[in-house]
Amino acid sequence: MPIRPENRRHYTAAAGWPQIRAKVLARATLDHLCPEVEPSTCCELCCVPNGRVVWRDPVSPQWAVVERTGWKPVKIVLTIAHLNQDPTDNRMVNLLALCQRCHNKIDAPWRQRHAATTSAQRGASNAGDLPPRVVAGSAASPLLDAKGDNK
C-alpha cells in the first residue's frame, strides 16, 4: 500500500520509524512463528519467508519454495501493517510484518470504504459528470478466514 503524502512524516527516521520497523521484523523472525521454513523473517500471517522468491498459487493462499506449474514466482518483501489504519499508532499490538498478499487482504476493507466515500463525494460534487464507481464486496471485517480470504 503506498504511503499517502500527508502520512509520510510518520515513516521518517526523525519519527523513529526505522527502530519501530526493526522491532516488528525481529518479532517476525522468531523460530516458532514459521515452522515450515528454516529460521528467517517471515510474514506473521502466512509464514512466507522474506527476501526469497517463492511460487504463489494464483487462487489460494498457498506458496512453495520450489517451482510449481501454473503458480507465479514472486519476490517477497515484508511491509509493516497498521491494523487499525492509524499511522500514528505504533503500539506493537497494532503492527504486523506482512507479505504483500496478506497486507492487501488486511487493508482491503478500508480501501473499499475509502473508495465508496470517494465515489459518493465525487457523485455529489460532479452531479452527472462521471458515473459513480461501483464498489464490490463488503467492508465488514479485516480478518481472514481459513483460506486467507476476507470474511
N, C-alpha and C positions, 0 to 999 in steps of 0.2 A: 504494500500500500504506500503510495508516495506520501511524503510528509507535506502537509499544507504549508504554504509560505508563512501564514500567521503563527504556526506552531514550531517553526524551525529553531527558534531561540531556546526551546526546551531540550533540544538534542545537541547542544554545544558542550565543549569542554568546560566553559565557564559555568554551565548549569550542572556539571558533574555527570553528564550522560556516559562518557567512556567508563567510569567506575561502576555506574549502575549496570550498564550492559555487561561488563566483565563479571559482576556478581551473578547475574541471571544465567550467563553462559556457564559459569562454574557450577551452578546448581544442576544444569542440564548435562554435566559431564559425569555425574555420579554413576558408578558401575551398575547399580541395581535398577536404574531407570530403563536401561536398554539391554536386557539380557540376550537379545537376538544378535547383537553385533559386539565386536571387541570394544573395550572401553574407549569411548570417544564422546565428543559433544554431540548430542542428538536432539531431535525435535521432542519436546516434552509431551506431545500427544501421540505421535505415530512412531517414534523412535528411529526415524530415518537419520543416518549419520551426516553430520555437517561436513561440507567441503568435498564430498565424494560425488561421483557421477553414479546415479542409480537408475534402474528402469522402473517406470511407473506404469501401472495398468490404467488406461485412459478412462475406465468406467468404475473402478473401485479404488479404495484407499491403499491397496496392496502395492508393495515395492519389492525390488530384488537388487542384489549387488552384482548379479550376472545377467547378461542379455537374455531377453525373452521375446519371442515372436509376437509382434503386434503391440508391444509396450514401447513407450517413448523414453529415450535417455534424457535425464535431467540432472544438471549440477545443483546440488543442494546448498543453499545459503540460508542460514538461520537468521531470522529477524526477531525483534522483541515486540511482542504484542501487549498493548494496554487493554486488558479485558473489559474495562468499563469505558473505554474510548476517551479517557481524560488524560492528556499528555502531561499534566502536572501531578498526577497520582502515581508516584514511583514506589509505592509500597511493594515489597516482593510478592505479596499475595495477589497483586493486581497485574503482575508481569509474567509472561511466559516466553521462552525461547521456542520459536515455531518455524517449521519449514514454510515455503510459500503456499503450498496447498492448504495446510491447517490454518495459517494466518488468514488466508482469504475466506475460509469457511467460518472462522470466528467473526470476522468483520462483515460478512455478507448481510446480516440483518440490519446493521447500522447503515450500510451503503444503500440498501433498499429503502429504508426510512428517509435517508437524505435525498435520494432520487425522487421519492414520492413528494417530499416537501418542495424540492426544486421545481418539479413538474407543476405542482399546484400554484406556486408563486409565479411561474412563467405563464401559466394559463390565466391568472388574474391580471398580470401586467401586460400581456401581449394580446389578450382578448381576441382570439381568432387568427392571429398571425401564424402561429405554429400549432400543430396538433399536440395534445397532451401526450406525454411519454407514458407508455404502459409499463407498470412495474409488476412483474410476475413473482409469485411466491409470497410467503408470509414472513414477517419480521418478528415472529413470536418468541423465538429463543435462539441465543447464540451457542447453545450446547450441541454437541454432536451425538448422534445415535451410534449404535454398534458398527454400522457400515462407514462411519465418518461423514455422514450426510447431516445437514441441519435437520433438527427435529421440527 
